[in-house]
C-alpha cells in the first residue's frame, strides 16, 4: 500500500472513522447529548482574535518549510471560531475534521522503523 494513494488508504481511513465514532459514543455515555452555544455573543470583537490567529497560521502555511500538521489544523479551527455565520462555521469544522483524519492517516501509514508501514 502506497502511503500517498487515497484509495489504498481506504481501510486505514475506515479504521480511524470507527475509532472516532467509538470515542464519540464514549463521550455521549459520559456527557449525554451535548448542546452548547457557538459563541458567547455575536459581537464583532468576539471574532477578531480567532480571525487574527487564523491569518497567522495561513501565513505560516504559505511557506512549505514552516507548514506543519499543527499549523494546518489551527488555521481551520481558528477559521471556524472566526466565522460569524453557522454555515461558514460548519464548513470550516468539516474541513478541520478532514485535516484531523488526514493527520491520523499520515501517522498510521508512516513507515515503521525497518521500512514497513506501521498501520497502527
N, CA and C atoms as an extended XYZ file, in Angstrom:
360
Properties=species:S:1:pos:R:3:atomname:S:1:resname:S:1:resid:I:1 pbc="F F F"
N         0.844       -1.181        0.000 N   UNK     1
C         0.000        0.000        0.000 CA  UNK     1
C         0.882        1.235        0.000 C   UNK     1
N         0.658        2.122       -0.979 N   UNK     2
C         1.399        3.362       -1.050 CA  UNK     2
C         0.743        4.372       -0.113 C   UNK     2
N         1.560        5.014        0.746 N   UNK     3
C         1.029        5.959        1.729 CA  UNK     3
C         0.305        7.124        1.062 C   UNK     3
N         0.738        7.528       -0.130 N   UNK     4
C         0.141        8.676       -0.782 CA  UNK     4
C        -1.090        8.364       -1.613 C   UNK     4
N        -1.473        7.114       -1.747 N   UNK     5
C        -2.592        6.712       -2.591 CA  UNK     5
C        -3.892        6.776       -1.799 C   UNK     5
N        -4.792        7.671       -2.192 N   UNK     6
C        -6.031        7.885       -1.446 CA  UNK     6
C        -6.857        6.606       -1.336 C   UNK     6
N        -7.029        5.874       -2.425 N   UNK     7
C        -7.828        4.653       -2.389 CA  UNK     7
C        -7.132        3.546       -1.602 C   UNK     7
N        -5.808        3.497       -1.685 N   UNK     8
C        -5.071        2.461       -0.959 CA  UNK     8
C        -5.221        2.623        0.551 C   UNK     8
N        -5.481        3.831        1.009 N   UNK     9
C        -5.618        4.085        2.444 CA  UNK     9
C        -7.059        3.978        2.937 C   UNK     9
N        -7.969        3.478        2.115 N   UNK    10
C        -9.377        3.407        2.496 CA  UNK    10
C        -9.587        2.564        3.752 C   UNK    10
N        -8.889        1.456        3.886 N   UNK    11
C        -9.047        0.605        5.074 CA  UNK    11
C        -8.532        1.315        6.322 C   UNK    11
N        -7.432        2.027        6.180 N   UNK    12
C        -6.894        2.794        7.309 CA  UNK    12
C        -7.897        3.870        7.716 C   UNK    12
N        -8.443        4.559        6.725 N   UNK    13
C        -9.419        5.617        6.982 CA  UNK    13
C       -10.666        5.068        7.657 C   UNK    13
N       -11.116        3.897        7.229 N   UNK    14
C       -12.293        3.273        7.846 CA  UNK    14
C       -12.019        2.909        9.308 C   UNK    14
N       -10.822        2.413        9.584 N   UNK    15
C       -10.463        2.070       10.965 CA  UNK    15
C       -10.415        3.319       11.839 C   UNK    15
N        -9.880        4.410       11.303 N   UNK    16
C        -9.832        5.663       12.049 CA  UNK    16
C       -11.250        6.155       12.327 C   UNK    16
N       -12.123        6.080       11.335 N   UNK    17
C       -13.510        6.525       11.498 CA  UNK    17
C       -14.207        5.714       12.584 C   UNK    17
N       -13.984        4.397       12.593 N   UNK    18
C       -14.570        3.559       13.659 CA  UNK    18
C       -14.057        3.985       15.026 C   UNK    18
N       -12.766        4.274       15.103 N   UNK    19
C       -12.168        4.700       16.370 CA  UNK    19
C       -12.763        6.036       16.838 C   UNK    19
N       -12.933        6.971       15.906 N   UNK    20
C       -13.516        8.277       16.249 CA  UNK    20
C       -14.963        8.107       16.698 C   UNK    20
N       -15.724        7.281       15.990 N   UNK    21
C       -17.120        7.056       16.386 CA  UNK    21
C       -17.214        6.365       17.743 C   UNK    21
N       -16.305        5.465       18.044 N   UNK    22
C       -16.286        4.819       19.357 CA  UNK    22
C       -16.006        5.852       20.449 C   UNK    22
N       -15.094        6.776       20.170 N   UNK    23
C       -14.813        7.848       21.138 CA  UNK    23
C       -16.029        8.748       21.307 C   UNK    23
N       -16.721        9.028       20.211 N   UNK    24
C       -17.931        9.864       20.295 CA  UNK    24
C       -18.993        9.166       21.134 C   UNK    24
N       -19.115        7.855       20.984 N   UNK    25
C       -20.064        7.092       21.804 CA  UNK    25
C       -19.669        7.155       23.277 C   UNK    25
N       -18.368        7.048       23.567 N   UNK    26
C       -17.896        7.142       24.943 CA  UNK    26
C       -18.245        8.506       25.525 C   UNK    26
N       -18.036        9.558       24.744 N   UNK    27
C       -18.377       10.909       25.196 CA  UNK    27
C       -19.871       11.038       25.456 C   UNK    27
N       -20.674       10.456       24.569 N   UNK    28
C       -22.122       10.538       24.735 CA  UNK    28
C       -22.567        9.819       26.016 C   UNK    28
N       -21.973        8.670       26.276 N   UNK    29
C       -22.306        7.961       27.521 CA  UNK    29
C       -21.929        8.793       28.740 C   UNK    29
N       -20.802        9.473       28.662 N   UNK    30
C       -20.315       10.250       29.804 CA  UNK    30
C       -21.074       11.565       29.983 C   UNK    30
N       -21.345       12.282       28.870 N   UNK    31
C       -21.904       13.630       28.956 CA  UNK    31
C       -23.339       13.744       28.459 C   UNK    31
N       -23.855       12.704       27.811 N   UNK    32
C       -25.173       12.805       27.198 CA  UNK    32
C       -25.113       13.629       25.924 C   UNK    32
N       -26.291       13.982       25.424 N   UNK    33
C       -26.355       14.797       24.210 CA  UNK    33
C       -25.819       16.183       24.541 C   UNK    33
N       -24.766       16.581       23.873 N   UNK    34
C       -24.150       17.872       24.158 CA  UNK    34
C       -24.714       18.948       23.237 C   UNK    34
N       -25.146       20.025       23.833 N   UNK    35
C       -25.616       21.182       23.082 CA  UNK    35
C       -25.085       22.420       23.792 C   UNK    35
N       -24.208       23.124       23.110 N   UNK    36
C       -23.589       24.320       23.670 CA  UNK    36
C       -23.738       25.470       22.683 C   UNK    36
N       -23.590       26.671       23.177 N   UNK    37
C       -23.630       27.837       22.290 CA  UNK    37
C       -22.405       27.814       21.383 C   UNK    37
N       -22.532       28.413       20.219 N   UNK    38
C       -21.411       28.512       19.293 CA  UNK    38
C       -20.512       29.691       19.647 C   UNK    38
N       -21.068       30.728       20.216 N   UNK    39
C       -20.319       31.925       20.592 CA  UNK    39
C       -20.912       32.462       21.884 C   UNK    39
N       -20.083       33.147       22.661 N   UNK    40
C       -20.588       33.774       23.885 CA  UNK    40
C       -21.550       34.905       23.528 C   UNK    40
N       -21.197       35.663       22.509 N   UNK    41
C       -22.046       36.744       21.995 CA  UNK    41
C       -21.927       36.700       20.482 C   UNK    41
N       -22.573       37.587       19.833 N   UNK    42
C       -22.395       37.717       18.391 CA  UNK    42
C       -21.890       39.114       18.050 C   UNK    42
N       -21.033       39.642       18.929 N   UNK    43
C       -20.413       40.942       18.687 CA  UNK    43
C       -19.137       40.737       17.881 C   UNK    43
N       -18.817       41.696       17.031 N   UNK    44
C       -17.675       41.584       16.124 CA  UNK    44
C       -16.368       41.310       16.859 C   UNK    44
N       -16.197       41.876       18.041 N   UNK    45
C       -14.943       41.721       18.770 CA  UNK    45
C       -14.662       40.260       19.099 C   UNK    45
N       -15.685       39.472       19.276 N   UNK    46
C       -15.511       38.059       19.604 CA  UNK    46
C       -14.852       37.281       18.469 C   UNK    46
N       -14.993       37.750       17.258 N   UNK    47
C       -14.478       37.050       16.093 CA  UNK    47
C       -13.104       37.560       15.660 C   UNK    47
N       -12.688       38.718       16.172 N   UNK    48
C       -11.454       39.346       15.719 CA  UNK    48
C       -10.209       38.549       16.101 C   UNK    48
N       -10.119       38.108       17.334 N   UNK    49
C        -8.916       37.410       17.791 CA  UNK    49
C        -8.712       36.084       17.055 C   UNK    49
N        -9.737       35.204       16.976 N   UNK    50
C        -9.508       33.982       16.206 CA  UNK    50
C        -9.220       34.256       14.734 C   UNK    50
N        -9.789       35.318       14.170 N   UNK    51
C        -9.502       35.667       12.775 CA  UNK    51
C        -8.033       36.044       12.618 C   UNK    51
N        -7.472       36.772       13.591 N   UNK    52
C        -6.047       37.113       13.542 CA  UNK    52
C        -5.190       35.860       13.659 C   UNK    52
N        -5.576       34.954       14.556 N   UNK    53
C        -4.827       33.709       14.711 CA  UNK    53
C        -4.889       32.868       13.439 C   UNK    53
N        -6.057       32.799       12.810 N   UNK    54
C        -6.190       32.066       11.541 CA  UNK    54
C        -5.288       32.684       10.480 C   UNK    54
N        -5.225       34.015       10.463 N   UNK    55
C        -4.375       34.710        9.495 CA  UNK    55
C        -2.896       34.374        9.715 C   UNK    55
N        -2.480       34.314       10.969 N   UNK    56
C        -1.086       33.956       11.288 CA  UNK    56
C        -0.787       32.540       10.809 C   UNK    56
N        -1.701       31.598       11.078 N   UNK    57
C        -1.488       30.213       10.651 CA  UNK    57
C        -1.484       30.110        9.122 C   UNK    57
N        -2.346       30.883        8.461 N   UNK    58
C        -2.367       30.899        6.991 CA  UNK    58
C        -1.024       31.400        6.457 C   UNK    58
N        -0.455       32.406        7.102 N   UNK    59
C         0.856       32.929        6.722 CA  UNK    59
C         1.927       31.846        6.885 C   UNK    59
N         1.896       31.135        8.002 N   UNK    60
C         2.841       30.039        8.239 CA  UNK    60
C         2.677       28.967        7.157 C   UNK    60
N         1.439       28.622        6.846 N   UNK    61
C         1.174       27.554        5.884 CA  UNK    61
C         1.558       27.924        4.456 C   UNK    61
N         1.733       29.201        4.180 N   UNK    62
C         2.152       29.621        2.837 CA  UNK    62
C         3.607       29.258        2.571 C   UNK    62
N         4.359       28.969        3.623 N   UNK    63
C         5.768       28.596        3.485 CA  UNK    63
C         5.892       27.084        3.681 C   UNK    63
N         6.164       26.326        2.612 N   UNK    64
C         6.246       24.863        2.738 CA  UNK    64
C         7.256       24.380        3.779 C   UNK    64
N         8.282       25.192        4.041 N   UNK    65
C         9.285       24.792        5.029 CA  UNK    65
C         8.807       24.981        6.463 C   UNK    65
N         7.750       25.760        6.660 N   UNK    66
C         7.226       26.022        8.012 CA  UNK    66
C         5.908       25.300        8.285 C   UNK    66
N         5.218       24.898        7.214 N   UNK    67
C         3.906       24.270        7.349 CA  UNK    67
C         4.024       22.963        8.126 C   UNK    67
N         3.130       22.766        9.091 N   UNK    68
C         3.061       21.534        9.874 CA  UNK    68
C         1.605       21.117        9.977 C   UNK    68
N         1.391       19.880       10.421 N   UNK    69
C         0.015       19.453       10.677 CA  UNK    69
C        -0.646       20.384       11.693 C   UNK    69
N         0.120       20.795       12.706 N   UNK    70
C        -0.431       21.672       13.735 CA  UNK    70
C        -0.903       22.995       13.134 C   UNK    70
N        -0.069       23.600       12.278 N   UNK    71
C        -0.444       24.899       11.705 CA  UNK    71
C        -1.634       24.767       10.748 C   UNK    71
N        -1.693       23.667       10.019 N   UNK    72
C        -2.829       23.440        9.116 CA  UNK    72
C        -4.116       23.307        9.922 C   UNK    72
N        -4.075       22.494       10.973 N   UNK    73
C        -5.270       22.299       11.803 CA  UNK    73
C        -5.677       23.591       12.508 C   UNK    73
N        -4.709       24.302       13.071 N   UNK    74
C        -5.046       25.537       13.777 CA  UNK    74
C        -5.664       26.569       12.844 C   UNK    74
N        -5.193       26.641       11.599 N   UNK    75
C        -5.806       27.565       10.646 CA  UNK    75
C        -7.290       27.246       10.484 C   UNK    75
N        -7.616       25.955       10.371 N   UNK    76
C        -9.012       25.560       10.199 CA  UNK    76
C        -9.839       25.825       11.465 C   UNK    76
N        -9.290       25.486       12.616 N   UNK    77
C       -10.026       25.667       13.877 CA  UNK    77
C       -10.243       27.155       14.161 C   UNK    77
N        -9.182       27.948       14.030 N   UNK    78
C        -9.347       29.393       14.251 CA  UNK    78
C       -10.288       29.990       13.222 C   UNK    78
N       -10.233       29.495       11.989 N   UNK    79
C       -11.161       29.966       10.966 CA  UNK    79
C       -12.602       29.660       11.337 C   UNK    79
N       -12.851       28.483       11.894 N   UNK    80
C       -14.203       28.128       12.338 CA  UNK    80
C       -14.645       29.030       13.487 C   UNK    80
N       -13.739       29.310       14.407 N   UNK    81
C       -14.067       30.175       15.533 CA  UNK    81
C       -14.322       31.607       15.093 C   UNK    81
N       -13.703       32.009       13.987 N   UNK    82
C       -13.851       33.370       13.483 CA  UNK    82
C       -15.090       33.538       12.607 C   UNK    82
N       -15.672       32.433       12.169 N   UNK    83
C       -16.844       32.513       11.292 CA  UNK    83
C       -18.030       33.064       12.078 C   UNK    83
N       -18.668       34.086       11.530 N   UNK    84
C       -19.781       34.705       12.253 CA  UNK    84
C       -21.152       34.209       11.783 C   UNK    84
N       -21.152       33.237       10.878 N   UNK    85
C       -22.408       32.625       10.439 CA  UNK    85
C       -22.252       31.111       10.510 C   UNK    85
N       -23.305       30.427       10.922 N   UNK    86
C       -23.227       28.988       11.137 CA  UNK    86
C       -22.859       28.180        9.898 C   UNK    86
N       -23.367       28.503        8.700 N   UNK    87
C       -22.944       27.707        7.528 CA  UNK    87
C       -21.433       27.760        7.294 C   UNK    87
N       -20.833       28.940        7.420 N   UNK    88
C       -19.393       29.065        7.258 CA  UNK    88
C       -18.638       28.362        8.369 C   UNK    88
N       -19.168       28.481        9.582 N   UNK    89
C       -18.536       27.810       10.712 CA  UNK    89
C       -18.582       26.294       10.529 C   UNK    89
N       -19.725       25.792       10.115 N   UNK    90
C       -19.872       24.352        9.894 CA  UNK    90
C       -18.905       23.869        8.821 C   UNK    90
N       -18.792       24.621        7.730 N   UNK    91
C       -17.874       24.244        6.650 CA  UNK    91
C       -16.443       24.159        7.161 C   UNK    91
N       -16.012       25.134        7.967 N   UNK    92
C       -14.649       25.113        8.500 CA  UNK    92
C       -14.451       23.963        9.485 C   UNK    92
N       -15.488       23.625       10.254 N   UNK    93
C       -15.385       22.485       11.173 CA  UNK    93
C       -15.244       21.174       10.404 C   UNK    93
N       -15.965       21.030        9.295 N   UNK    94
C       -15.811       19.844        8.446 CA  UNK    94
C       -14.387       19.798        7.898 C   UNK    94
N       -13.878       20.941        7.474 N   UNK    95
C       -12.504       20.994        6.975 CA  UNK    95
C       -11.516       20.616        8.078 C   UNK    95
N       -11.746       21.102        9.304 N   UNK    96
C       -10.877       20.752       10.423 CA  UNK    96
C       -10.940       19.254       10.702 C   UNK    96
N       -12.144       18.681       10.648 N   UNK    97
C       -12.293       17.241       10.872 CA  UNK    97
C       -11.535       16.455        9.795 C   UNK    97
N       -11.586       16.929        8.556 N   UNK    98
C       -10.863       16.254        7.473 CA  UNK    98
C        -9.355       16.350        7.671 C   UNK    98
N        -8.885       17.490        8.170 N   UNK    99
C        -7.453       17.633        8.452 CA  UNK    99
C        -7.046       16.667        9.557 C   UNK    99
N        -7.868       16.563       10.590 N   UNK   100
C        -7.563       15.633       11.677 CA  UNK   100
C        -7.503       14.206       11.145 C   UNK   100
N        -8.463       13.826       10.317 N   UNK   101
C        -8.459       12.492        9.719 CA  UNK   101
C        -7.188       12.279        8.898 C   UNK   101
N        -6.809       13.269        8.082 N   UNK   102
C        -5.605       13.152        7.249 CA  UNK   102
C        -4.355       13.032        8.109 C   UNK   102
N        -4.309       13.761        9.215 N   UNK   103
C        -3.141       13.718       10.095 CA  UNK   103
C        -3.007       12.337       10.733 C   UNK   103
N        -4.123       11.806       11.236 N   UNK   104
C        -4.097       10.466       11.831 CA  UNK   104
C        -3.727        9.436       10.777 C   UNK   104
N        -4.296        9.583        9.574 N   UNK   105
C        -3.974        8.673        8.466 CA  UNK   105
C        -2.479        8.719        8.153 C   UNK   105
N        -1.899        9.916        8.155 N   UNK   106
C        -0.464       10.051        7.909 CA  UNK   106
C         0.330        9.308        8.987 C   UNK   106
N        -0.057        9.485       10.237 N   UNK   107
C         0.622        8.784       11.338 CA  UNK   107
C         0.520        7.273       11.158 C   UNK   107
N        -0.694        6.808       10.826 N   UNK   108
C        -0.936        5.366       10.731 CA  UNK   108
C        -0.315        4.708        9.503 C   UNK   108
N         0.085        5.490        8.515 N   UNK   109
C         0.664        4.902        7.304 CA  UNK   109
C         2.141        5.235        7.130 C   UNK   109
N         2.740        5.825        8.134 N   UNK   110
C         4.180        6.109        8.061 CA  UNK   110
C         4.959        4.819        8.160 C   UNK   110
N         6.067        4.750        7.434 N   UNK   111
C         6.906        3.565        7.570 CA  UNK   111
C         7.410        3.416        9.009 C   UNK   111
N         7.298        2.211        9.509 N   UNK   112
C         7.822        1.903       10.838 CA  UNK   112
C         9.327        1.735       10.730 C   UNK   112
N        10.037        1.786       11.844 N   UNK   113
C        11.481        1.506       11.776 CA  UNK   113
C        11.714        0.176       11.074 C   UNK   113
N        12.584        0.174       10.103 N   UNK   114
C        12.829       -1.042        9.328 CA  UNK   114
C        12.166       -0.976        7.965 C   UNK   114
N        11.332        0.058        7.716 N   UNK   115
C        10.805        0.285        6.379 CA  UNK   115
C         9.391       -0.180        6.103 C   UNK   115
N         8.767       -0.989        6.977 N   UNK   116
C         7.394       -1.424        6.694 CA  UNK   116
C         6.412       -0.375        7.181 C   UNK   116
N         5.180       -0.417        6.648 N   UNK   117
C         4.146        0.514        7.066 CA  UNK   117
C         3.630        0.080        8.415 C   UNK   117
N         3.559        1.031        9.333 N   UNK   118
C         3.132        0.746       10.692 CA  UNK   118
C         1.677        0.302       10.725 C   UNK   118
N         0.772        1.173       10.264 N   UNK   119
C        -0.645        0.836       10.189 CA  UNK   119
C        -1.343        0.728       11.525 C   UNK   119
N        -0.678        1.110       12.604 N   UNK   120
C        -1.348        1.018       13.909 CA  UNK   120
C        -1.968        2.323       14.280 C   UNK   120
